[in-house]
């Protein structure tokens, strides 16, 4: 009976250690990946995301959006305002709890 409990506790201990090791290895892989040079495809992807971010900040909205996009956006906002009432639909609503 005692041997059975020891074996049960050892399997529980083994699974707990296994989970922690997997987590630590996963985190160390992320840290290691940041310190070494990125894969060329990953680097290109990150460069494009950063480039789009700077362009969108300069443009103040979506990049390379033509008049069709603005027309569709205005129509969608008008349709949503008719469906859900008045208010600014481009901002997150403020909730007040009393």
C-alpha positions in Angstrom: 0.0 0.0 0.0 2.8 2.4 0.9 4.7 1.4 -2.2 1.6 2.1 -4.3 1.3 5.6 -2.8 5.0 6.3 -3.4 4.6 5.2 -7.0 1.5 7.4 -7.5 3.3 10.4 -5.9 6.4 9.8 -8.1 4.3 9.8 -11.2 2.6 13.0 -10.1 6.0 14.5 -9.4 7.3 13.4 -12.7 4.4 14.9 -14.6 4.7 18.2 -12.7 8.4 18.4 -13.4 7.8 17.5 -17.1 5.3 20.4 -17.4 7.7 22.9 -15.8 10.5 21.7 -18.0 8.4 22.1 -21.2 7.4 25.6 -20.1 11.0 26.6 -19.3 12.3 25.2 -22.6 9.6 27.0 -24.5 10.5 30.3 -22.8 14.2 29.9 -23.3 13.6 29.1 -27.0 11.8 32.5 -27.4 14.6 34.3 -25.5 17.3 32.5 -27.6 15.4 33.3 -30.8 15.5 37.0 -30.0 19.2 37.0 -29.3 20.2 35.2 -32.5 19.6 36.5 -36.0 16.1 35.8 -37.3 15.2 33.6 -40.2 15.2 35.7 -43.4 11.5 35.2 -43.9 10.7 36.2 -40.3 12.9 39.2 -40.7 11.2 40.3 -43.9 7.8 39.8 -42.2 8.7 41.9 -39.2 10.2 44.6 -41.4 7.0 44.8 -43.5 4.9 45.1 -40.3 7.1 47.8 -38.9 7.1 49.7 -42.3 3.2 49.5 -42.4 3.1 50.7 -38.8 5.1 53.8 -39.6 3.2 54.5 -42.8 -0.2 54.2 -41.0 0.9 56.6 -38.2 2.0 59.1 -40.9 -1.2 58.7 -42.9 -3.4 58.6 -39.8 -5.3 55.5 -40.9 -5.2 52.7 -43.3 -2.3 52.8 -45.8 -2.9 52.8 -49.6 -6.7 53.1 -49.1 -8.4 54.6 -52.1 -11.7 56.4 -52.4 -13.5 53.1 -52.7 -12.4 52.1 -49.2 -13.5 55.4 -47.7 -16.9 55.1 -49.5 -17.4 51.5 -48.2 -16.4 52.6 -44.7 -18.9 55.5 -44.7 -21.7 53.2 -46.0 -20.9 50.6 -43.3 -20.9 53.2 -40.6 -24.2 54.7 -41.8 -25.8 51.2 -41.9 -24.5 50.5 -38.3 -25.8 53.8 -37.1 -29.3 53.1 -38.5 -29.2 49.6 -36.9 -27.9 50.5 -33.5 -28.7 54.2 -33.0 -26.7 57.3 -32.9 -23.3 57.9 -31.5 -19.7 57.7 -32.6 -19.1 54.2 -33.8 -15.3 54.7 -34.3 -14.7 54.9 -30.6 -15.0 52.3 -27.9 -18.0 52.9 -25.7 -17.6 54.2 -22.1 -19.3 52.3 -19.4 -20.4 53.9 -16.1 -21.3 51.6 -13.2 -23.0 53.1 -10.2 
